[in-house]
Each structure stands twice: as structure tokens, then as C-alpha cells.
Amino acid sequence: MSRPQRCRRICCAPQFDSFSPEKTPESEAVTLTLDEYEVIRLVDLEKKAHSQCAAQMDISRSTVTEIYESAREKLARCIVYGQRLLISGGNYRVCEGNEQARCGQCWRQDTVITVKEKGDKNIMKIAVTYENGEIFQHFGHTEQFKVYEVENGTITNAEVIDTNGSGHGALAGFLVQHGVDTLICGGIGGGAQNALAQAGIRLYGGCSGNADDAVAALLAGSLGYNPNVRCNHHDHEGSGHTCGDHGCGSHSCH
């Protein structure tokens, strides 16, 4: 019986997860796993030795070599044969910033220290995309967040904050600036999800209904959400579709 595969530690999900050659017919896609992506990033971009890469990913040097060879072959096929490249899946876990062999440049390290300084209190800051008391159905277009401060499972404060025109790319940073660690929303695109993951913000997407009720359900452990939510909003614009028509809670908006 083969030994179980060790889970590979990665820094974060890629900002761009698909690439296609121009002016070529639709071809079979090649899937690069996130652990393969991480090895390519560390070895080819950051110029780390295989031993350094192994320490950072919490795997053996020989495993790094195997992953690297597999990844390079996939990239070569895409370049030579003009195949599409998708970056998805794999056996991985995201670094939490407090690992012994972390990169040393991770913003998560500061986040971990901040949480520890709060002492034994269980403190959360939850943001909800917000419009007229309801969960607004497209993260990137929300004009307001309702932000809840929670201590030991009890809401201690809530306020509505304007985004002041911040769009998709800036909203994750906006939430970080306000100390948010958890987001409840309706539809949300892949790029925004990656930005939230990199910021260490927990995501509960595909939700609809009353914002206060959703936060109460989250604290009670009964919030219904879609872990695979995806809303490519710009793909539907002009066709009469809006995320609010179906709430994005029952299926992914592809």
C-alpha cells in the first residue's frame, strides 16, 4: 500500500488562474495544481534551491523535484502545443504565517501576532455586503458594508460603512484597513476570492436575505452558504441577468 501523500504548504492562491493562446481553436486544457504552481513560483521566480523550497512547503526535497518536473512538462506542453492552462486543485494547505519555515515576508505573521495580543477573548469582525438591510448580491459593486464587532459570540457593535467607490481590486484592502476577518456576501468573482484569501479574510459566499439574520446564523453555526460560489458578473451584464435575481445561494453564477 502506498503511503498517503503529504499535504503541501503554499503561500496563497494565484491571482490569475487561467491562460489561453490567442487566435487558436478551443483545445484541451492542461491543469497545473496549486502545489505545482508554488514550486514553479519558488524555484523559477524566487530562485530558491530545491532544499529551500522543500522547507517552505513542508515536504521532502525529492518531492519538490518530482513536482517541479511535472510542472515544467505541463508548461512546455502549453507553450509548444498551444494548450490552455488552468491552475486549480492539488493537495495543499495555505500557510497561516506562523510556520517555523515561513518565508519571513508574510503579512499573515503580523495578523497572528495581532490576534494573540487580544488575549483569551474570541474577537471577530464580520463584514456583510449591504443594501437596505439585505445582503447585496455582487461583492465588487457593493457601495456599503455593514460591519459587526463580535466578542465571545456576542455582537458588541455594528455600523454601516461606505466603500467610497472602491471597486473589485480595492475592496479586499478596504476590508483589511477596517480590521475585518470574515466576509458574508452573495456572488463574488474568482479574482476577488483570491484577494480575500491573500488577505486572510474568511469568505461565506452565495448568501442572501437579511444581513443581521445572516450574521446571527453564522454565530450560531447554521449559516447556509456556497463554498464554491462564483459570479462572473461582467459576463452577464446587458443580458438582463443580475445576481440578485436568484440570490446566488442555490448555485454558482457561471
Buried (B, 14 or more C-beta within 10 A) or exposed (E): EEEEEEBBBBBBBBEEBEBBBEEEEEEEBBBBBBBBBBBBBBBEEEEBEBEBBBBBBBBEBEBBBEBBEBBBEBBEBBEEEBBBBBBBEBEBEBBBBBBEEBBEEBEBBEBBEEEEEEEEEEBBBBBBBBBEEBBBBBBBBBEBBBBBBBEEEEBEEBEEBEBEEBEBEBBBEBBBEEEBBBBBBBBBBBBBBBBBBBBBBBBBBBBBBEBBBBBBBBBEEEBEBBEEBBBBBEEBEEEEEBBBEBBBBEEBBE
